[in-house]
Amino acid sequence: MLALCLATLGCATTAPQSSAGSSASANRAPASSAASAAREQTADQQVHHVLNRLAFGARPGDVEAVRAMGVDAWIDRQLYPERIPDAASEQFVARFASLGKTGEQLLADAPPPAAILAQLQRRGGNMTAADSAKLREQGRQSYAFLGELASSRVARAVISERQLNEVMVDFWENHFNVFAGKDRTRYFLPEYDAQTIRPHALGTFRELLGAVAKSPAMLYYLDNWQSVADSGRPTLRAAQRPVNARQAARRAAAVQQRLAQNPQAQQLAQQLAQRRRGLNENYARELMELHTLGVDGGYTQQDVIEVARALTGWTISRGAQGGGFAFRGEVHDASAKTILGKSFAANKGVEEGEAVLDLLASHPSTAKFIATKLARRFVSDTPPAALVERATATFRRTNGDIRAVVRTIVTSPEFFASASYRAKVKSPFELVASTMRAMNAQPDATPRTSQLVSRLGQPIFGHQAPNGYPETGDAWMNTGAILNRINFGLAAASGRVPGIKLAAWPLTAELAKTSREAQVDGVIKELFGGAVSTDTRQVLLTGTNPFLQQHGGANDSLLVADDDAAMMGGMASGMASGMASGDMTASARKQAASERRAARAPVAQQQQAAGREAVRPERGGTLTQSIGSLPQLTGFVQIVGLALGAPEFQRR
């Protein structure tokens, strides 16, 4: 019975057993508003529900605070994050100078190790010890900022007071997925998070879509920065003054001299000369299929081609060297186009691409697609059709006001239905963040905690395909994943997770010297609002988890080492190895392979000794890693660890 329960995580939605004293407390809780009278969930369930869906779980004291404020007032407050002071989160993130830099600045500060490797190869001869040291340091620096970004993502989810905003950032960065492992894409991710997604997470969909379309991260990841009009197509060529042959020769000589003095520029020039010129449909296809209309949104392959033509010339000002958005009229396809039945006149510039984004953002299929995804995120894996229809209507009526659509969903009867309570399986990111919040943990400034997210199957910015990580529970649940989650809970309670100290948990001092039954009741009340299944309660009382015994016992090899270099190397190897060769030009593949070799070099020995494998989730799936022996836990520590691994805690 228990093995079946854990395998499906279904027991969390069966009739729960109330711990002593918990039901009376829930029944005394006042209704949040008159509207709550129509809600199926009890008053206390509503409090726990919003903290698990609109936040990354409850911290000690949060349940009481939301109950005192009222559920609806708390929701309304979270919908306006700009009004919520967030000093602790801002102070934590301020320590990472890299998060305030553009991709261009990061490329200048820490160029890819392939650049130094190329310099050494051109010099000839064998590498010296100093050369090897320089290459190792270059590899570390070229990934350090990515570790800081991942750490900041986890930290904000844990300590930010703007919890709904963090949930929406997580949603949109997955919806508009960008893979850090595609050669230089990682350099553009800090500004993607800070300047593209965060300012628009609860704004209008059109503004968010436009910011993503012009972001160097998306332009680079899906190759639109290289997309130009096919040979023979008309372009918006700028008028140029004729020059004589002598002037042209002098300019060419000057360019060659500058290239000779700048190996990186020379390498870039060679790449640009070698790559295939012409139309690239990658971004146009994903823009329609994944970002707006959906796969069944009513577009054709010809529409994809026409959108790609409309977006030719949308590029990065300095190409692979970074910079902001730039429009190059001289490579823009200036011919007339027809997209989704709408005609676009010839000889239009950047405004043509803007008009295409307007068309897609306002399309009825986009409204339904986005409303469905939001309802799936907040309500259930199969959201009720009536709710999707109302959310779609809100999207269309408000011209894509994300805040209004979210409000429609999270104040709906369907959101507060009994069937929605604990109906969603937490992703690894949600599990780690909610565990740290439940334990009142402080975030870790090193990449260790974000590496735990990776090892549970969800590397941050590590999904290779543009579709992002799955939003449904079946993708996260299998025997290995369940075992890892149980062991993660035990590791957290035993002090093996950075930032978590059970001794500092407010409940520890209160329950440490009480009976085991009282400890179980106290933990159930604190973590689950007093209600768990009979099986879960029995596991906590006996300290015996049949599923854990059946599948090899407790282990902790999931935990990451303290060595920063090893962590950076694992990130470099895992992130940089995944991009399918079919998604890159030949020169880009060659560059990416060179960068992978150089990035792995600093820590190859450490990785081999540790027996680590790169986490490389494929399209629509995940890959978790097994974990080593944990010491046998007893007493209160054991109860807390088993509770954190219980089916009820795996759901939200």
NUMINU-386545 format. One record per residue (C-alpha): residue number from 1; residue in one letter; x, y, z. Coordinates in steps of 0.25 Angstrom, whole numbers, plus 5000, padded with zeros to 4 digits. Example, Ala and Ser with C-alpha at 12.3 -4.5 7.8 and 13.67 -1.06 7.14 Angstrom:
BEGIN
1  A  5049  4982  5031
2  S  5055  4996  5029
# end
This chain:
BEGIN
1  M  5000  5000  5000
2  L  5011  5010  5004
3  A  5019  5007  4992
4  L  5007  5009  4983
5  C  5004  5022  4990
6  L  5018  5027  4988
7  A  5019  5023  4974
8  T  5007  5031  4970
9  L  5008  5041  4981
10  G  4993  5039  4982
11  C  4991  5038  4997
12  A  4992  5053  4999
13  T  4978  5055  4993
14  T  4971  5043  5000
15  A  4964  5046  5013
16  P  4974  5051  5023
17  Q  4976  5047  5037
18  S  4975  5059  5046
19  S  4986  5061  5057
20  A  4981  5064  5071
21  G  4976  5078  5073
22  S  4978  5082  5058
23  S  4964  5081  5053
24  A  4958  5091  5064
25  S  4969  5101  5060
26  A  4965  5100  5045
27  N  4950  5101  5048
28  R  4952  5114  5057
29  A  4959  5121  5045
30  P  4951  5132  5040
31  A  4946  5132  5025
32  S  4955  5141  5017
33  S  4943  5148  5010
34  A  4929  5146  5006
35  A  4933  5140  4994
36  S  4940  5129  5002
37  A  4926  5123  5006
38  A  4926  5117  4992
39  R  4939  5110  4993
40  E  4940  5095  4996
41  Q  4953  5096  5004
42  T  4953  5099  5019
43  A  4958  5112  5024
44  D  4971  5106  5028
45  Q  4973  5098  5015
46  Q  4971  5111  5007
47  V  4983  5117  5015
48  H  4992  5106  5013
49  H  4987  5105  4998
50  V  4991  5119  4995
51  L  5004  5118  5002
52  N  5008  5106  4993
53  R  5002  5111  4980
54  L  5005  5126  4980
55  A  5018  5124  4989
56  F  5029  5114  4990
57  G  5022  5108  5003
58  A  5021  5114  5017
59  R  5032  5118  5026
60  P  5029  5117  5041
61  G  5019  5128  5045
62  D  5014  5130  5030
63  V  5001  5122  5033
64  E  4997  5130  5045
65  A  5001  5143  5037
66  V  4992  5139  5025
67  R  4981  5135  5034
68  A  4981  5148  5041
69  M  4982  5156  5028
70  G  4971  5148  5021
71  V  4974  5140  5009
72  D  4968  5149  4999
73  A  4976  5161  5005
74  W  4989  5153  5004
75  I  4986  5150  4989
76  D  4983  5164  4986
77  R  4996  5168  4993
78  Q  5004  5158  4985
79  L  4998  5162  4972
80  Y  5005  5176  4973
81  P  5020  5172  4977
82  E  5025  5186  4974
83  R  5018  5190  4987
84  I  5024  5180  4996
85  P  5038  5183  5002
86  D  5048  5172  4999
87  A  5061  5177  5006
88  A  5066  5163  5010
89  S  5065  5158  4996
90  E  5071  5170  4990
91  Q  5082  5170  5000
92  F  5086  5156  4997
93  V  5086  5158  4982
94  A  5094  5170  4983
95  R  5106  5162  4987
96  F  5107  5157  4973
97  A  5113  5168  4964
98  S  5111  5159  4951
99  L  5096  5159  4952
100  G  5096  5174  4949
101  K  5105  5172  4936
102  T  5101  5171  4922
103  G  5106  5159  4913
104  E  5115  5168  4906
105  Q  5122  5172  4920
106  L  5123  5158  4924
107  L  5129  5154  4911
108  A  5139  5164  4913
109  D  5142  5161  4928
110  A  5142  5146  4926
111  P  5144  5142  4911
112  P  5141  5127  4908
113  P  5153  5118  4911
114  A  5154  5115  4896
115  A  5159  5129  4893
116  I  5171  5126  4902
117  L  5173  5112  4896
118  A  5173  5118  4882
119  Q  5184  5128  4886
120  L  5192  5116  4892
121  Q  5190  5108  4880
122  R  5195  5119  4871
123  R  5207  5121  4879
124  G  5211  5107  4877
125  G  5219  5097  4886
126  N  5214  5090  4898
127  M  5206  5096  4909
128  T  5214  5101  4921
129  A  5209  5100  4935
130  A  5206  5114  4935
131  D  5197  5112  4923
132  S  5190  5101  4929
133  A  5187  5109  4941
134  K  5182  5121  4933
135  L  5173  5112  4925
136  R  5167  5106  4938
137  E  5164  5119  4944
138  Q  5158  5124  4931
139  G  5149  5112  4931
140  R  5145  5115  4945
141  Q  5142  5130  4943
142  S  5134  5127  4930
143  Y  5124  5119  4938
144  A  5125  5126  4952
145  F  5114  5136  4948
146  L  5104  5125  4944
147  G  5106  5119  4958
148  E  5103  5132  4964
149  L  5090  5134  4956
150  A  5086  5120  4960
151  S  5088  5123  4974
152  S  5081  5136  4973
153  R  5069  5129  4967
154  V  5068  5119  4979
155  A  5071  5130  4989
156  R  5060  5139  4984
157  A  5050  5127  4984
158  V  5054  5125  4999
159  I  5054  5139  5005
160  S  5047  5148  4996
161  E  5034  5155  5001
162  R  5029  5156  4987
163  Q  5026  5141  4986
164  L  5016  5142  4975
165  N  5026  5150  4966
166  E  5036  5139  4968
167  V  5026  5128  4965
168  M  5023  5136  4952
169  V  5038  5138  4949
170  D  5040  5123  4950
171  F  5028  5121  4941
172  W  5032  5131  4930
173  E  5047  5127  4930
174  N  5042  5113  4927
175  H  5031  5117  4917
176  F  5042  5125  4910
177  N  5053  5115  4912
178  V  5067  5118  4909
179  F  5078  5107  4910
180  A  5091  5111  4917
181  G  5099  5100  4910
182  K  5098  5105  4896
183  D  5112  5112  4894
184  R  5111  5126  4899
185  T  5097  5127  4902
186  R  5100  5127  4917
187  Y  5107  5140  4917
188  F  5093  5147  4913
189  L  5085  5140  4924
190  P  5088  5150  4936
191  E  5082  5161  4928
192  Y  5071  5152  4923
193  D  5066  5149  4937
194  A  5068  5164  4942
195  Q  5064  5172  4930
196  T  5055  5163  4922
197  I  5047  5154  4931
198  R  5046  5161  4944
199  P  5041  5174  4940
200  H  5029  5168  4932
201  A  5026  5156  4940
202  L  5012  5162  4944
203  G  5011  5172  4934
204  T  5005  5171  4920
205  F  5008  5159  4911
206  R  5011  5167  4899
207  E  5022  5175  4906
208  L  5028  5162  4912
209  L  5028  5156  4898
210  G  5034  5168  4892
211  A  5045  5168  4903
212  V  5048  5153  4900
213  A  5048  5155  4885
214  K  5059  5166  4886
215  S  5067  5160  4897
216  P  5081  5155  4894
217  A  5079  5142  4901
218  M  5067  5138  4892
219  L  5073  5144  4880
220  Y  5086  5136  4882
221  Y  5079  5123  4887
222  L  5070  5121  4875
223  D  5079  5127  4865
224  N  5071  5139  4860
225  W  5083  5148  4862
226  Q  5089  5140  4850
227  S  5076  5140  4842
228  V  5077  5149  4829
229  A  5069  5150  4816
230  D  5072  5139  4806
231  S  5080  5142  4794
232  G  5073  5149  4784
233  R  5062  5154  4793
234  P  5060  5170  4794
235  T  5066  5176  4806
236  L  5066  5190  4812
237  R  5080  5194  4808
238  A  5085  5207  4813
239  A  5090  5217  4803
240  Q  5105  5217  4802
241  R  5114  5227  4796
242  P  5123  5221  4785
243  V  5137  5219  4789
244  N  5149  5218  4780
245  A  5158  5206  4779
246  R  5170  5212  4787
247  Q  5160  5216  4799
248  A  5155  5202  4799
249  A  5169  5196  4799
250  R  5173  5205  4811
251  R  5160  5201  4819
252  A  5162  5186  4816
253  A  5177  5187  4821
254  A  5173  5194  4833
255  V  5162  5183  4836
256  Q  5173  5172  4834
257  Q  5182  5180  4844
258  R  5172  5181  4855
259  L  5168  5166  4853
260  A  5183  5162  4854
261  Q  5184  5170  4867
262  N  5171  5164  4873
263  P  5170  5149  4873
264  Q  5156  5148  4878
265  A  5151  5158  4867
266  Q  5159  5149  4857
267  Q  5152  5137  4862
268  L  5139  5144  4861
269  A  5141  5149  4847
270  Q  5145  5135  4842
271  Q  5132  5129  4848
272  L  5124  5139  4842
273  A  5130  5137  4828
274  Q  5129  5122  4830
275  R  5114  5121  4835
276  R  5103  5119  4825
277  R  5096  5132  4821
278  G  5081  5132  4820
279  L  5068  5130  4827
280  N  5067  5123  4840
281  E  5054  5118  4845
282  N  5057  5114  4859
283  Y  5052  5125  4866
284  A  5040  5128  4858
285  R  5035  5113  4859
286  E  5037  5113  4875
287  L  5031  5127  4875
288  M  5018  5122  4870
289  E  5018  5108  4875
290  L  5023  5110  4889
291  H  5022  5125  4892
292  T  5009  5129  4887
293  L  4999  5121  4878
294  G  5002  5107  4883
295  V  5004  5095  4874
296  D  4989  5094  4870
297  G  4988  5109  4869
298  G  4984  5109  4854
299  Y  4997  5113  4847
300  T  5004  5106  4836
301  Q  5019  5104  4832
302  Q  5017  5115  4822
303  D  5014  5125  4833
304  V  5026  5120  4841
305  I  5035  5124  4828
306  E  5027  5137  4827
307  V  5030  5141  4842
308  A  5044  5137  4840
309  R  5045  5146  4828
310  A  5039  5158  4836
311  L  5049  5156  4847
312  T  5061  5156  4839
313  G  5071  5167  4843
314  W  5067  5165  4858
315  T  5080  5163  4864
316  I  5091  5166  4875
317  S  5098  5179  4872
318  R  5112  5172  4873
319  G  5108  5158  4870
320  A  5115  5147  4878
321  Q  5122  5158  4886
322  G  5109  5163  4892
323  G  5102  5176  4892
324  G  5088  5180  4892
325  F  5077  5178  4882
326  A  5080  5184  4868
327  F  5072  5184  4855
328  R  5080  5182  4842
329  G  5072  5187  4830
330  E  5082  5183  4820
331  V  5079  5168  4823
332  H  5064  5170  4826
333  D  5055  5163  4816
334  A  5047  5175  4810
335  S  5037  5167  4802
336  A  5022  5167  4804
337  K  5017  5156  4814
338  T  5005  5149  4818
339  I  5004  5144  4832
340  L  4992  5137  4838
341  G  4984  5143  4827
342  K  4988  5157  4829
343  S  4996  5164  4818
344  F  5009  5172  4821
345  A  5013  5182  4811
346  A  5027  5182  4805
347  N  5039  5191  4809
348  K  5036  5191  4824
349  G  5047  5191  4835
350  V  5047  5188  4850
351  E  5032  5192  4851
352  E  5029  5180  4843
353  G  5034  5170  4853
354  E  5027  5179  4864
355  A  5014  5177  4856
356  V  5016  5162  4855
357  L  5017  5162  4871
358  D  5005  5170  4872
359  L  4997  5160  4863
360  L  5002  5148  4871
361  A  5000  5154  4885
362  S  4986  5158  4882
363  H  4982  5145  4875
364  P  4971  5137  4881
365  S  4979  5124  4881
366  T  4990  5131  4889
367  A  4980  5135  4899
368  K  4975  5121  4901
369  F  4989  5115  4901
370  I  4995  5125  4912
371  A  4982  5123  4920
372  T  4983  5108  4919
373  K  4997  5108  4924
374  L  4995  5118  4935
375  A  4983  5109  4940
376  R  4991  5097  4939
377  R  5002  5103  4947
378  F  4993  5109  4958
379  V  4981  5099  4958
380  S  4983  5085  4953
381  D  4990  5077  4942
382  T  4977  5076  4935
383  P  4971  5090  4938
384  P  4955  5090  4937
385  A  4950  5095  4923
386  A  4941  5106  4929
387  L  4953  5112  4937
388  V  4961  5112  4924
389  E  4950  5119  4917
390  R  4948  5130  4927
391  A  4963  5132  4928
392  T  4964  5133  4913
393  A  4953  5143  4913
394  T  4960  5152  4923
395  F  4973  5151  4915
396  R  4965  5156  4902
397  R  4957  5166  4910
398  T  4970  5173  4917
399  N  4979  5171  4904
400  G  4988  5161  4911
401  D  4988  5167  4925
402  I  4996  5156  4933
403  R  4992  5161  4946
404  A  4977  5161  4943
405  V  4978  5146  4937
406  V  4985  5141  4949
407  R  4975  5148  4958
408  T  4964  5141  4950
409  I  4970  5128  4953
410  V  4975  5129  4967
411  T  4962  5134  4972
412  S  4953  5124  4965
413  P  4944  5113  4971
414  E  4953  5103  4963
415  F  4965  5108  4970
416  F  4959  5106  4984
417  A  4952  5093  4980
418  S  4955  5081  4989
419  A  4961  5074  4977
420  S  4971  5084  4975
421  Y  4977  5083  4989
422  R  4991  5076  4988
423  A  4988  5073  4974
424  K  5001  5077  4968
425  V  5014  5070  4969
426  K  5026  5080  4973
427  S  5037  5081  4963
428  P  5051  5079  4968
429  F  5053  5095  4969
430  E  5040  5096  4977
431  L  5043  5084  4986
432  V  5057  5090  4990
433  A  5051  5104  4992
434  S  5039  5099  5000
435  T  5048  5091  5009
436  M  5057  5102  5012
437  R  5045  5111  5015
438  A  5039  5101  5024
439  M  5052  5099  5031
440  N  5054  5114  5033
441  A  5067  5113  5025
442  Q  5076  5124  5020
443  P  5080  5123  5006
444  D  5094  5119  5002
445  A  5103  5128  4994
446  T  5110  5117  4988
447  P  5105  5108  4976
448  R  5103  5097  4986
449  T  5088  5098  4988
450  S  5085  5101  4973
451  Q  5093  5088  4970
452  L  5083  5080  4979
453  V  5072  5085  4969
454  S  5081  5080  4958
455  R  5083  5066  4964
456  L  5068  5065  4967
457  G  5066  5066  4952
458  Q  5064  5081  4949
459  P  5077  5088  4946
460  I  5074  5103  4946
461  F  5075  5108  4931
462  G  5079  5094  4928
463  H  5067  5089  4919
464  Q  5073  5087  4906
465  A  5060  5088  4897
466  P  5052  5101  4896
467  N  5040  5095  4902
468  G  5044  5097  4916
469  Y  5042  5087  4928
470  P  5029  5080  4928
471  E  5018  5085  4937
472  T  5011  5072  4940
473  G  5014  5063  4951
474  D  5016  5050  4944
475  A  5029  5055  4938
476  W  5035  5057  4951
477  M  5031  5044  4957
478  N  5038  5030  4956
479  T  5044  5021  4966
480  G  5058  5027  4965
481  A  5052  5041  4967
482  I  5043  5037  4979
483  L  5055  5031  4986
484  N  5064  5043  4983
485  R  5053  5052  4989
486  I  5051  5044  5002
487  N  5066  5044  5004
488  F  5067  5059  5001
489  G  5057  5061  5013
490  L  5066  5052  5022
491  A  5078  5059  5017
492  A  5072  5073  5020
493  A  5067  5069  5034
494  S  5081  5063  5037
495  G  5088  5076  5034
496  R  5094  5072  5020
497  V  5087  5083  5012
498  P  5094  5097  5013
499  G  5086  5107  5021
500  I  5077  5097  5028
501  K  5080  5095  5043
502  L  5069  5087  5050
503  A  5074  5092  5064
504  A  5070  5106  5059
505  W  5056  5102  5055
506  P  5046  5108  5064
507  L  5039  5095  5067
508  T  5051  5088  5071
509  A  5052  5094  5085
510  E  5038  5092  5087
511  L  5037  5077  5084
512  A  5051  5072  5086
513  K  5048  5066  5100
514  T  5033  5061  5097
515  S  5028  5048  5094
516  R  5030  5042  5080
517  E  5015  5043  5077
518  A  5015  5058  5082
519  Q  5026  5061  5073
520  V  5019  5054  5061
521  D  5007  5062  5064
522  G  5015  5075  5065
523  V  5022  5073  5052
524  I  5009  5069  5045
525  K  5003  5082  5050
526  E  5014  5091  5046
527  L  5017  5085  5032
528  F  5003  5080  5028
529  G  4993  5088  5035
530  G  4990  5075  5044
531  A  4985  5066  5033
532  V  4993  5054  5026
533  S  4989  5040  5022
534  T  4989  5029  5031
535  D  5001  5023  5024
536  T  5009  5035  5026
537  R  5006  5036  5040
538  Q  5010  5022  5042
539  V  5023  5024  5036
540  L  5026  5036  5045
541  L  5022  5028  5057
542  T  5030  5016  5054
543  G  5042  5022  5047
544  T  5041  5011  5036
545  N  5038  5014  5022
546  P  5036  5002  5014
547  F  5038  5008  5001
548  L  5052  5013  5006
549  Q  5055  4999  5011
550  Q  5050  4992  4998
551  H  5059  5001  4989
552  G  5073  5001  4996
553  G  5072  5010  5008
554  A  5076  5024  5011
555  N  5087  5031  5004
556  D  5093  5044  5002
557  S  5102  5044  4989
558  L  5092  5054  4984
559  L  5099  5065  4993
560  V  5110  5073  4986
561  A  5124  5076  4990
562  D  5129  5088  4997
563  D  5139  5091  4986
564  D  5136  5103  4978
565  A  5144  5098  4966
566  A  5138  5084  4966
567  M  5124  5091  4966
568  M  5127  5100  4955
569  G  5133  5089  4947
570  G  5121  5081  4948
571  M  5112  5092  4944
572  A  5121  5094  4932
573  S  5121  5080  4928
574  G  5106  5078  4930
575  M  5102  5091  4923
576  A  5111  5092  4912
577  S  5110  5077  4907
578  G  5095  5077  4903
579  M  5092  5085  4891
580  A  5088  5076  4879
581  S  5097  5078  4867
582  G  5086  5080  4858
583  D  5082  5093  4865
584  M  5095  5100  4862
585  T  5103  5104  4850
586  A  5116  5096  4847
587  S  5125  5107  4852
588  A  5117  5109  4864
589  R  5118  5094  4867
590  K  5133  5095  4866
591  Q  5133  5107  4875
592  A  5124  5100  4885
593  A  5132  5087  4885
594  S  5145  5095  4887
595  E  5138  5103  4899
596  R  5133  5090  4905
597  R  5147  5084  4905
598  A  5154  5096  4911
599  A  5143  5098  4922
600  R  5144  5083  4926
601  A  5159  5083  4927
602  P  5160  5090  4941
603  V  5152  5080  4948
604  A  5153  5067  4940
605  Q  5161  5060  4951
606  Q  5151  5064  4962
607  Q  5139  5060  4954
608  Q  5145  5046  4950
609  A  5149  5043  4965
610  A  5135  5047  4970
611  G  5128  5039  4959
612  R  5119  5050  4955
613  E  5111  5050  4942
614  A  5105  5062  4935
615  V  5090  5064  4937
616  R  5084  5065  4923
617  P  5069  5066  4923
618  E  5064  5062  4909
619  R  5051  5068  4903
620  G  5039  5065  4912
621  G  5047  5057  4922
622  T  5057  5058  4934
623  L  5069  5051  4939
624  T  5072  5049  4953
625  Q  5085  5044  4960
626  S  5085  5034  4971
627  I  5090  5037  4985
628  G  5100  5030  4996
629  S  5099  5025  5010
630  L  5093  5034  5021
631  P  5095  5030  5036
632  Q  5083  5024  5042
633  L  5074  5035  5048
634  T  5066  5034  5060
635  G  5057  5042  5069
636  F  5052  5056  5065
637  V  5062  5057  5054
638  Q  5057  5045  5047
639  I  5042  5049  5049
640  V  5045  5063  5042
641  G  5053  5056  5031
642  L  5043  5046  5028
643  A  5032  5057  5028
644  L  5040  5065  5018
645  G  5040  5053  5009
646  A  5026  5049  5011
647  P  5016  5049  4999
648  E  5008  5061  5005
649  F  5021  5070  5005
650  Q  5024  5066  4991
651  R  5011  5072  4986
652  R  5006  5086  4987
# end
